[in-house]
Amino acid sequence: LKHQYAAAGPVQSAPVKHGTMVLFADAAGYTWAYEEGDELPKWKHYGGAPIMASPTLADGRVFVSNVGSVVYALDINDGSLIWRHMQEKDVHRKSRMELYGSPSPALHGDLVLAGFHDGSMVALTRDTGERQWQRRVGEGRYPDLLGAPLVAERDVIVAGFSKPLMSLNLDTKNVRWRIDAGGTSAPVSDGTWVVHGGSDGKLRSLDRLTGAPKWTWEAPSSGSLTQPVLTDAGIFVGSSTEGLYLIDAASGEEVWGFEPGYKTTGVSANLAVEGRQIVMVTNAGRILSLVVPDGSSDWAKDVGVLPKEGILE
């Protein structure tokens, strides 16, 4: 253990570094800023409701979203409130229950893109929080937007929990494509393809411009999938009811799986990758670190961990 920082409740999302500062949020509704290694916070801010997603940093501001359908901007130097936006309740929602979560705000130009329980994605100005436009995305019993929007050039791709996964053109606000699949995490893109882990346990690779499917991989059970991580070895993804999987990016075939039973009991938190190392936090409260073999050892090829030509360069 190198450093530890006090919070007022469970920390359910990854911290964010800004120079020598460490910023994170907790389920008690606080956003914290510490200088690295300090015992006392530089500042803290109470937002009134639990925060389940990482803050977003830009231009000296900290953008935070909480489960109370509130998005706000803080000054990164002292934590003072700059603006606050509260989304109205949807009186026509089919289910009175809202899912426990809210996505990190995404940035596009001078806009902050935020998702809410009513299934709406709202564009707010960075400077004032004034609403510029709003578009309904989520549908079904649980339309909640839990995964952060992905901005890809002039499009934004986002999913409701029940459905759909949708691509919107940011200029026209029109739907470019949609598929009837929901999700709890943000999609990722390599520029050509979009990879999305669904709430139905399916990992999909789709053409970024048309939404045409390249392949679909299905986990052994129907638990929600984490945000995929694109690496030279393939695509890593975790399942909320099982373990960790490595999927071939070209074919969608499962290359490797890790299911150590009670030590895992599922993976819901997003994965962290640095070089050949991957770190995951399991639902059983364990931190696990794994390393992809570099292909130079004979044992890795002999036991089938790597194909004969190796996965990594």
Disulfide bonds with the S-S distance in Angstrom:
none
